[in-house]
Every structure is written in structure tokens, then in C-alpha cells.
Amino acid sequence: MRYQSTRGNSPQQSFLEILLGGLAPDGGLYLPTHYPQVTKAQLDSWRGMPYADLAYEILSLYCDDIPEADLRLLLRKSYTELVYCNGRSDDNAKDITPLHWLGEEDGTRIGLLSLSNGPTLAFKDMAMQLLGHLFEYTLKKKGQQLNILGATSGDTGSAAEYAMRGKEGVKVFMLSPRGKMSAFQSAQMYSLQDPNIFNLAVAGVFDDCQDIVKAVSNDRAFKAKNQIGTVNSINWGRVVAQVIYYFQGYLLATKSSSEKVSFTVPSGNFGNVCAGHIVRMMGLPIEHLIVATNENDVLHEFFNTGVYRARKPTETLHTSSPSMDISKASNFERFVFDFMGQDGKVTAAMFRQVEEAGGFDISKDAVFKGLGKYGFRSGRSSHKNRLETIRDIDQRYGVMIDTHTADGVKVAREHLQAGVPMIVLETALPIKFEETIEVALGRPAECPPAFKDIKSKPQRVDNIDANVEQVKDFITTHLS
Ligand SMILES: *Cc1c(COP(=O)(O)O)cnc(C)c1O
């Protein structure tokens, strides 16, 4: 399998060649040159397979430069019941991403696909755990080191740290805004004692952290000399790892591979739902892919109107589903490339326009009318909707859901179709956003046993000013 850039002006590369990098040299994102097609017979033969073996069947379609035995081993290490037993006690934990039916509404079964039983209780573990093993494997093969520099406002940073802790050849320098994360989230990150993990609490906000990462990454000499890399959501390895659980969700929800299902995906950067798009392109019988946004509704606006308008930092709201608070959807370019007929020139021009003029408008374009064949629907949820949905799901089904999943359920309910099961992706456990759960339900969020004493554990964190040179100095003095 070869990978091409969405901007059409970079050499094609292999899976391992793009694994450690970010953007393609022309500023685009990597996509496979074709989507492998999965037949009904293949799907049926995958029913009941252990998750790691299912993952092998899918990943081996996209990666031909890791020998079979090695890839199987990496997947078996990544997707074990032991790694995914941090969430609620779960009779179906062996499924890794168990499916829980809530009930039937308007003649449609609604279920939650649990993606948040990993070490940090959010769906980002699903991809990041695999990336940790893949990075270690390929660095060892190449005899290289990698120093990951990242900025986080919560979920991404902790998922990256838990994936990379103790991995040979990898160090993580994670910037977070001091005092701006929830107590649970900062305790999760700062309580890690592994010598290859460095938490830097920046005196500033998340944007300051992100600006520092950008400034360091733009210093090419520094970056090359110190082997600096990132693990942001545009990494192809993350997208393809997410493809696996859509298959698992489908296989758990259906008895035969002629049945259709719909998925609703709480969305920010379009990373998770981009994997859904790819799965649909591979031939999985998906009726609709429903993009659920919060008040930062860049994506809902696009699917509704054909206008894509990135928001200014001042227009980006801080909401109670904070992991979806984005100003532009960094993975969206992958889908745009596909619906613009995989034309790199056109895609490049559209995203130059996003950079220069803040967006594009295809509302009058024939292409927008043709979007229907990709199965997308969308909707938006507000703080009020979120609280109401958390309350309603708790009362009706006795299930506590987090704020992001609540946005998903709210929007899913607007798109139910009789006879087509609706699978909502559960992206985090409620304890991660306990302040809002307390407001919604008047009682504390359920806390998995492994996390009961997380806030009283000793913390390991370095305070630092919002200053690029100080961050560079910190990195160079902690490299050897
Ligand atoms: C990251 C995240 C999202 C958004 O996912 P995207 O891939 O950015 O669309 C939703 N919910 C939670 C809990 C997250 O951590």
C-alpha cells in the first residue's frame, strides 16, 4: 500500500515511512492511494474473532512493511483485556470495545460502543496505545530516538503519555495550561512517574501551549538536531487504528453482513469520524455517519450549508464538552480530498483559501449536492441539551454518560431510522468531566476502582513560562 498527499504534490510513501511524521512535505495529509474493499464473506469470517486478530485483518490491508508475525505481536500487546479493563466493570470486556444496547426508541435500537475503557478513559487510547507499540518497534528497527513535543488541554496529552510511558527510544514533553484542566485530568497526567515522560505546566492558556509547539516545530534546525516529533490527530496511524472499532461495532450489532447500521460520532477535529468515512468507503454497510458537534459547530455548519468557515480563537467557545472545542477540523481535509474526486490540486487550493480567507463555500457547487452518497448527516448540541441528555439517559436506562457522548446521543436521536440500529460512539467516561455530571445529576460521577486515589498520588510536573526559549532549553537539558 502506498500513501499519497491530499495536496497531490508529495512523493508516495509506505506505511512505516509516514508513521513517525506529521504533514506531507506539501502541507497535505496522507491517505492510501486506494481503499481496500471488504466483502460480505470476509466480514462474516471476522465474526467472533478476538479484537487483536480482527485488527490484524484490517491493518494488514493498509500496512505491508511490517512482517506478519511482528504486526500480530504488536496488536496482541496493544489490545488486551488487561489494558482495557480500566472502565466500568464489564461482562463483555473481552470485546475491547463492547457494545451496550440502551433500548429501543421509535422502532430503532440505540447502543453505545464503549471506546473509553483504556488507561485514560477516553477513546484516544484506542489509537494511541497501538501507536506507542508501533513507534517503539520502528524506532528500534531504524536505530533512532524520537522526542515527542505536544500541547494538550486534556485527553490527547494523557492518552499520548500513557501510550509512550516506558517505551524505548521515546521521550514525551507535554505542555499543558497550568490550572486550566480538571483536577482529574491533571492528576492523571502529573501522577505519571516514568522517567521518559515530562509534564510542563505552562503559565498561560491552551493556545499559548500550542503556539510554543508550533514555534519549536518551525525551527527546522532545532527540530532535526533534537529529533522532535508530534502525535497529533492527523497522524495516519491514529486514523487507521480507529477504523478497527467501527468494524467491531458493526459485527457486534449485526447477525448477518447484509444488515445496515448507522454511527453517530461526537466530533471535533473530524479524526474519529474520518475513520468512519474510510470504513464506509471500504464497503462496510453503513447507512448514515452522523457528525455530532457541540456549540463549536464548524462541521455541522458545513454539512448543513456547504460553507466551511474556520473560527477565530476568540470565536471558539469553552464548553462542557471541551475535547470538541475546535476552531477548525484538522482531519477534514481527508474527506474533502475524497469528495473533490481525489484531486490534489483542487484540495490544495481549497485549503490555501482556508489559510488565507478562513474558509470556502461550495454551497452552489454541484459537488455539494453529490455529498449525499457519502452518507453524512450532522447535528449540534448545547450545554442545555447535554445536561438534559445525561439526565434522561440516567433516568430512562440507568446509564451514566459523559458530556461528549451526550452530544452524540442528542444528535443521534434526531436521525433515527426505523429498522437501522444506531450506534453512538462513547468517547469518554463521565468521571473525566465530573464537574458537569454533578451539575446534571446532583450526584458524583462513578469512579472506576483503579482511579479512586488518583488525586492524592504524588505529582511530577515542571512549571514553565509561556516562553519558547525556556521550553527549548528544558528539552535539550533533558535529552541525554
Ligand atoms: C478528542 C475527543 C473527541 C473528538 O474527536 P475528534 O477525533 O477530534 O473528532 C470527542 N470526545 C472526546 C472525549 C475526545 O477526547
The ligand as an SDF file (V2000), in Angstrom:
LIG
                    3D

 15 15  0  0  0  0  0  0  0  0999 V2000
  -10.8840   14.0130   21.0660 C   0  0  0  0  0  0  0  0  0  0  0  0
  -12.2440   13.7880   21.5880 C   0  0  0  0  0  0  0  0  0  0  0  0
  -13.3870   13.9680   20.7760 C   0  0  0  0  0  0  0  0  0  0  0  0
  -13.3060   14.4860   19.3580 C   0  0  0  0  0  0  0  0  0  0  0  0
  -12.7090   13.5850   18.4820 O   0  0  0  0  0  0  0  0  0  0  0  0
  -12.1810   14.0430   17.0430 P   0  0  0  0  0  0  0  0  0  0  0  0
  -11.4390   12.8950   16.5290 O   0  0  0  0  0  0  0  0  0  0  0  0
  -11.3010   15.2430   17.3030 O   0  0  0  0  0  0  0  0  0  0  0  0
  -13.3510   14.4130   16.2320 O   0  0  0  0  0  0  0  0  0  0  0  0
  -14.6220   13.6710   21.3000 C   0  0  0  0  0  0  0  0  0  0  0  0
  -14.7610   13.2480   22.5840 N   0  0  0  0  0  0  0  0  0  0  0  0
  -13.7010   13.0700   23.3960 C   0  0  0  0  0  0  0  0  0  0  0  0
  -13.9170   12.6200   24.7990 C   0  0  0  0  0  0  0  0  0  0  0  0
  -12.3990   13.3220   22.9270 C   0  0  0  0  0  0  0  0  0  0  0  0
  -11.3480   13.1480   23.7420 O   0  0  0  0  0  0  0  0  0  0  0  0
  1  2  1  0
  2  3  1  0
  2 14  2  0
  3  4  1  0
  3 10  2  0
  4  5  1  0
  5  6  1  0
  6  7  2  0
  6  8  1  0
  6  9  1  0
 10 11  1  0
 11 12  2  0
 12 13  1  0
 12 14  1  0
 14 15  1  0
M  END
$$$$
